[in-house]
């Protein structure tokens, strides 16, 4: 008998590996890409925003607000003078932050979100028929040099203002005069010359500062010897023959130094503490915040609350963390009675260490809050 073996082939529905086996892999890759993109975008945007806000705070442009979209920055607010608006744009364009490769500029584009006067095109028909710009001036006293800038109607007024500035020279704080006034050939408004003379007279009594007149608004910010503050303030605040008053701020040099010394002593003796990696103030910091708020209330001028970190972690994250902590301290001081318009917050990240980051004690010293008075021109 011959045995016969019979085989039967059965074709079943078998799911092939490709492409269905790649679905989990593709899903994981998409999740990783999404997480990386969100983290990178928010970190870069935060770094650009923090660097811009820090640069504006250092420049003393407290009127400016920052809106960030990725690495594009829009500066909003109302600049007190056209020069202030240009200065704000310039400092944000050059704002830098620390990275693991060194200093870098996180901002790639800056635009103005405030009202400015567009420059006339050289070949524009409109430019040839536009009337001369309104008279304005910006006088700046820095390191013994008084610079005269702005638009004035006549050459004779330019000469008179230079002669007045030259007559106010003194070997202790006003050594040189630079006359960069631009003569426009327009009409001289009644009272403008007197306001310009007041700007020179009051500023020449200061050690440093600025006097400006723009949009019919007179501003004076300067530092002066304590004994001269009241007489300068009285001269500056006398009735204006043209325009209105803006900011009149005369900082007494000795009082400023004494105030900052007291605040520094307070913040060294009892540190303002936060939870690790957090912007939430430790309850134990309440007493030192009470003392700091009382001391700040007695200080002249506008105060800048500065946040600093050690170099642990990402530099962009440290910029954001230091700024948020400074904002938290500012809010706490406002709750304790310091007027909001006298406080600004700035984050410096890991850029200004006061000790070595190689030791735990050094890193602890670098994680700090400082409070300083903003000087004219900062």
C-alpha positions in Angstrom: 0.0 0.0 0.0 1.3 3.4 -1.0 0.8 6.2 1.5 -0.3 9.4 0.0 0.1 12.7 1.9 -2.1 15.5 1.0 -1.2 19.2 1.7 -3.5 22.1 1.6 -2.4 25.7 1.4 -4.5 28.2 3.3 -4.2 31.8 2.5 -5.1 33.9 5.6 -5.3 37.7 6.0 -1.9 38.7 7.5 -1.2 42.3 8.3 2.2 43.3 6.8 4.7 45.2 9.0 4.8 48.0 6.5 3.3 50.5 6.6 1.2 49.7 9.8 4.3 48.9 11.9 5.6 52.4 11.4 2.5 54.1 12.9 3.8 54.0 16.5 7.2 55.2 15.3 5.8 58.1 13.4 3.6 59.0 16.3 6.5 59.1 18.7 8.6 61.2 16.2 5.7 63.6 15.8 5.4 63.9 19.6 9.1 64.6 20.0 9.1 67.2 17.2 6.1 68.9 18.7 7.6 69.0 22.2 10.9 70.2 20.8 9.3 73.0 18.7 7.1 74.3 21.6 10.0 74.2 24.1 12.4 75.9 21.6 9.9 78.5 20.6 8.9 79.5 24.1 12.5 79.5 25.3 13.8 81.6 22.5 10.8 84.0 22.7 11.2 84.3 26.4 14.9 85.0 26.0 14.3 87.7 23.4 11.6 89.3 25.7 13.8 89.2 28.8 16.8 90.6 27.0 14.7 93.4 25.5 13.2 94.3 28.9 16.5 94.2 30.6 18.1 96.5 27.9 15.2 99.0 28.2 15.5 99.0 32.0 19.2 99.6 31.8 18.6 102.5 29.4 16.0 104.0 31.8 13.2 103.8 29.2 10.6 102.7 31.8 7.8 104.0 29.5 8.4 101.2 26.9 6.6 97.9 26.9 7.7 94.8 25.1 5.6 92.5 23.0 7.4 89.4 21.7 6.5 87.0 18.9 9.4 84.5 18.6 12.5 86.6 18.0 10.5 89.6 16.7 10.0 92.4 19.2 7.5 95.2 19.2 8.1 98.2 21.5 4.9 99.8 22.7 4.1 102.9 24.8 4.4 106.6 24.5 8.0 107.9 24.4 8.5 111.2 26.2 10.7 112.5 23.4 11.4 111.4 19.8 15.0 110.7 21.0 13.7 108.3 23.7 11.8 106.3 21.1 14.9 106.0 18.8 17.0 105.1 21.9 14.6 102.4 22.9 14.7 100.8 19.4 18.5 101.0 19.3 19.1 99.3 22.7 16.7 96.5 21.9 18.4 95.9 18.6 21.7 95.3 20.3 20.3 93.5 23.4 22.3 90.4 24.2 22.0 87.4 26.4 24.3 84.6 27.6 24.3 81.2 25.9 26.5 78.2 26.2 28.4 79.5 23.2 28.8 83.0 24.7 26.9 86.3 24.2 24.3 86.3 21.5 21.5 88.5 20.3 18.1 86.8 20.6 16.2 89.6 18.8 16.2 89.5 15.0 13.7 92.2 14.3 12.5 95.3 16.2 9.6 97.5 15.3 8.0 100.6 16.9 4.4 100.2 18.1 4.2 103.9 19.2 3.4 107.0 17.2 6.4 108.4 15.5 6.9 110.9 12.7 8.0 109.2 9.5 11.1 110.8 7.9 10.5 112.5 4.7 11.9 110.9 1.6 14.7 112.9 -0.1 13.1 112.7 -3.5 9.5 113.3 -2.3 7.5 116.2 -3.6 5.9 116.4 -0.2 9.3 116.8 1.4 9.9 120.0 -0.5 6.6 121.6 0.6 6.6 120.4 4.2 6.9 123.2 6.8 10.0 123.1 9.1 9.7 120.9 12.2 8.5 122.4 15.4 11.3 123.7 17.6 12.5 121.2 20.2 15.7 120.5 22.1 17.6 117.8 24.0 20.4 119.0 26.2 22.6 116.3 27.8 25.3 116.8 30.5 27.6 113.8 30.8 31.1 113.5 32.2 31.6 117.3 32.2 30.4 117.8 28.6 27.1 119.6 27.8 25.7 118.6 24.4 23.1 120.8 22.7 20.9 119.0 20.3 17.5 119.7 18.6 15.8 121.8 16.0 15.7 125.5 16.5 14.4 128.2 14.1 17.3 130.7 13.7 21.1 130.8 13.6 21.1 133.7 16.0 19.3 131.6 18.7 21.8 128.8 18.1 24.7 131.2 18.8 23.0 132.8 21.8 22.3 129.4 23.4 25.9 128.3 22.8 27.2 131.6 24.4 24.9 131.0 27.4 26.2 127.4 27.8 29.8 128.6 27.6 29.2 131.2 30.3 28.0 128.4 32.6 31.3 126.5 32.4 32.9 125.5 35.8 36.0 123.4 36.5 34.1 121.0 38.8 31.4 119.6 36.5 30.9 121.6 33.3 34.1 121.6 31.3 33.1 121.5 27.6 30.1 122.5 25.3 29.2 120.8 22.1 26.7 122.7 19.9 24.9 120.3 17.5 21.7 122.3 17.2 20.1 122.2 13.8 18.7 125.5 12.3 15.4 124.9 10.5 14.6 128.4 9.3 11.1 128.3 10.8 9.3 130.8 12.9 10.4 131.3 16.5 7.4 130.7 18.9 7.0 133.2 21.7 8.5 131.8 24.9 10.7 129.0 23.2 13.9 130.9 23.7 13.2 131.4 27.4 12.4 127.7 27.8 15.7 126.7 26.1 17.6 129.1 28.3 16.0 127.5 31.4 17.1 124.1 30.2 20.7 125.3 30.0 20.5 127.2 33.3 19.1 124.4 35.3 21.1 121.6 33.8 24.4 123.5 34.2 23.8 123.4 38.0 23.6 119.6 37.9 26.4 117.1 37.8 24.8 115.0 35.0 21.4 114.7 33.4 19.1 115.8 30.5 16.8 118.8 29.8 14.3 118.5 26.9 11.4 120.2 25.2 9.3 118.3 22.7 5.6 118.3 21.8 5.4 121.4 24.0 6.5 119.5 27.1 9.5 120.5 29.2 11.4 117.7 31.1 14.4 117.8 33.4 16.1 114.8 35.0 19.4 115.2 36.6 21.7 114.5 39.6 22.9 117.3 41.7 24.6 118.0 45.0 22.1 117.7 47.9 22.6 121.4 48.7 21.5 122.5 45.2 18.5 120.3 44.7 15.8 122.7 46.0 17.1 125.8 44.2 17.3 123.8 40.9 13.8 122.4 41.4 12.5 125.9 42.1 14.1 127.3 38.9 12.9 124.4 36.8 9.3 124.6 38.1 8.9 128.4 37.7 6.0 129.3 35.4 6.6 128.2 31.8 6.2 130.9 29.0 5.5 128.1 26.5 4.2 124.5 26.9 3.6 122.3 29.9 5.7 120.4 32.5 6.5 116.8 32.0 9.0 115.0 34.3 11.0 117.2 36.7 13.3 115.0 38.7 16.4 116.1 40.5 18.2 113.4 42.4 20.3 114.4 45.4 23.6 112.5 44.9 24.5 112.0 48.6 20.9 110.9 49.5 20.9 108.4 46.6 24.2 106.9 47.7 22.9 106.7 51.3 19.6 105.1 50.2 21.3 102.4 48.0 23.7 101.6 50.8 20.9 101.1 53.3 19.0 98.8 50.8 22.1 96.9 50.0 22.7 96.3 53.8 19.1 95.1 54.3 19.2 92.7 51.4 22.6 91.3 52.4 21.6 90.8 56.1 18.3 89.0 55.3 18.0 87.6 51.8 14.7 87.6 49.8 14.1 83.8 49.3 12.2 81.9 46.6 11.2 78.2 46.3 13.8 76.5 44.1 13.3 77.2 40.4 10.1 79.2 41.4 8.9 82.8 41.3 6.9 82.3 44.5 8.2 84.3 47.5 9.1 82.4 50.6 6.9 83.5 53.5 10.1 84.0 55.6 10.9 86.9 53.3 8.0 89.0 54.6 10.0 90.9 57.3 12.8 91.9 54.9 10.3 93.0 52.3 8.6 95.2 54.9 12.0 96.8 55.7 12.9 97.2 52.1 9.5 98.8 51.2 9.9 101.3 54.1 13.5 102.2 53.0 12.4 102.5 49.3 9.6 104.8 50.2 12.1 107.3 51.7 14.4 107.1 48.6 14.3 109.7 45.9 13.5 108.9 42.2 12.5 105.7 40.5 13.8 102.4 41.8 14.8 99.4 39.7 14.2 95.9 41.3 16.9 93.7 39.8 16.8 89.9 39.7 19.9 87.7 39.3 20.6 84.0 39.1 23.5 81.6 39.2 24.7 79.9 36.0 22.9 76.6 36.6 20.6 75.7 33.7 19.7 77.4 30.5 20.7 81.1 30.1 17.4 82.0 28.4 15.4 80.3 31.2 17.6 82.2 33.8 16.8 85.5 32.1 13.1 84.8 32.4 13.3 83.5 36.0 15.3 86.5 37.2 12.8 88.9 35.6 9.7 87.1 37.0 11.3 87.1 40.5 12.0 90.8 40.2 8.4 91.3 39.2 7.2 89.3 42.2 9.3 91.5 44.5 8.0 94.7 42.8 4.4 93.5 43.4 5.2 92.7 47.0 6.6 96.2 47.6 3.6 97.8 45.9 1.4 95.8 48.3 3.4 97.4 51.1 2.7 100.9 50.0 5.4 101.9 47.4 3.7 103.7 44.5 3.8 101.5 41.3 5.2 104.3 39.2 8.3 104.5 41.4 9.2 100.8 40.7 10.4 99.0 37.6 11.5 95.4 37.4 14.5 94.0 35.4 16.0 90.5 35.0 19.7 90.1 34.5 19.9 86.3 34.6 23.4 84.9 35.2 25.1 87.9 33.6 26.3 89.8 36.7 27.7 87.3 39.3 29.1 88.7 42.5 30.8 85.5 43.5 32.1 82.3 41.9 29.6 79.8 40.5 32.0 77.0 41.3 30.8 76.6 44.9 27.4 76.3 46.4 28.0 79.3 48.6 29.0 81.4 45.6 25.9 80.3 43.6 23.7 81.1 46.6 25.2 84.7 46.7 24.6 85.0 42.9 20.9 84.1 43.3 19.8 87.5 44.6 17.6 90.6 44.4 19.1 94.1 44.3 17.3 97.5 44.4 18.9 100.5 42.8 17.9 104.0 41.9 17.7 104.8 38.2 20.1 107.6 37.3 19.3 110.1 34.5 20.5 108.7 31.2 20.3 105.1 32.3 
